[in-house]
Amino acid sequence: MGLKTPSVRPLNRSDLDKFKHFNNTVRGFAVEIDDKVVAVYGVLQSIPLQAFSEMDDELKKYPRVIMKCILSFKDILENYSSPIYAMPSVKHVNSPKVLERVGFEENREGVYQWKPVHHKE
């Protein structure tokens, strides 16, 4: 039997029970395989804003889907006009590289910051 194709969709209320959001509003996406959520990612509407992601190892079998998620995460960030902070995952060794790929910079050891780009007209 072949691999199932994961689906990426906006987060819904029931997804919030699957990760710590500390009663903050979130903007993000969930990835499902066979109706099971295997990843969530987005921005926690806290002060300051915080990026989050959580991924089951099962999703590693789908590198194209992971890349699609990284690109959609970058799209989420571009909707903000305030800095967003993130800490790389200790579980996933290339987490810092992913943060850098979407525009985060390490501003002190272990803490990354994304700054909005203001376009000159």
Secondary structure, 3 states (H helix, E strand, C coil): CCCCCCEEEECCHHHHHHCCCCCCCEEEEEEEECCEEEEEEEEECCCCEEEEEEECHHHHHCHHHHHHHHHHHHHHHCCCCCCEEECCCCCCCCHHHHHHHCCEEEEECCEEEECCCCCCC
